[in-house]
């Protein structure tokens, strides 16, 4: 049986280490014909990967690739693989190579690119390499001929129905490594029980989203198609993970769990019918916050909702990012979540194309208003808008002067939280706001501190000390002479390292 090594790279210093759902899905699909080894470079060093290549002698080594710093690690790894094992083929797949297949293949150390979802394409590629047959008929594949010329094969319009996919190959990873990290996440990051009793893992039950948000990768990657596993198959996986690994809290990583409310309610009904004592979190849109609907989900264990609110300006929400929501709907949703005692994790972005400073302030004001309504609402840092490849807003950003990287290596220096955009009069101001916003949003009381370790106590004291200093700057939009702000950022980094 032919062998393949699938690799999850490291993507950044502050990365949350989730189970590699894409890789275990690929491994499950090709399992009848090929043996997979999954290596996670967030745990294992590169030398371990090279040693496994020497031992396993795989047909290919495949990397999952996102835009950002993981690109540098993947390029370095592919370069070393080519030096040590020139016969081993290197493959990359994921969002970034899907958006830039030709540019990705122009890198001399990458042999193949898998475009969009990879199950059928990867299986076809493995068979072609093993049988030494042609590559030009494999849909959604990018490749190079012997002269180094890049070829991008025609894609297919249809995705594989998710109920035709096998259950992900959970047995091919050390599940306990991910459970340990996710279960020990900060109390304000995940709901559902004390850390000592919580066993957390991520999974997914659907892909894509039908909404037209102009900044979202779904417009191109999933072509605005939402597809899902049925309720029975979804709950079967939940039950297996619960019984085999003791998972009692699930982070459901669907782009939008509640597109089909009937299906969502069926999942809740089956969880209750099986007597499963679990908690789970979901992603949803603000306009899905119906009291009775969410109440039924809560009765099955749903305890947390992650929502992309994006902006506090109705003009930005609808004219620029085409979110099709309003800030008034956001406030109503916060009220619904409070009434149901559901935890909210909300995200906002600043620096949108054509956004004014006044509209940026509307976003800050909305967050402060939300915290008054529901002090338990958790808010992500204010992200600085990053033009993401393959989106409608990316093309507008280019028209406004954004200079996109021209090769794969340059995309590796694309860091989130940095103001890469040319239309900002003072980009450093936006970066300061991003850095300081988590300190301002911190609104825990001493009673809300679960585990009072020295680390948590140090964090609490620091957060409570700096918040009164920062509040006037955020509230009155005053960012001149940021001596105190820069000092707090320096202290924040020191506290973080010490913890």
PyMOL commands that set and color helices and strands:
alter all, ss='L'
color gray80, all
select helices_A, chain A and resi 21-30+46-56+70-84+95-99+101-105+119-131+162-164+170-172+175-183+218-221+231-245+261-273+286-288+291-299+314-320+327-340+357-373+392-399+408-411+427-441+446-448+454-476+483-498
alter helices_A, ss='H'
color red, helices_A
select strands_A, chain A and resi 2-8+34-40+60-64+89-93+112-114+141-144+150-152+200-203+206-207+227-228+249-252+279-283+302-310+343-350+378-379+383-384
alter strands_A, ss='S'
color yellow, strands_A
deselect
rebuild
show_as cartoon
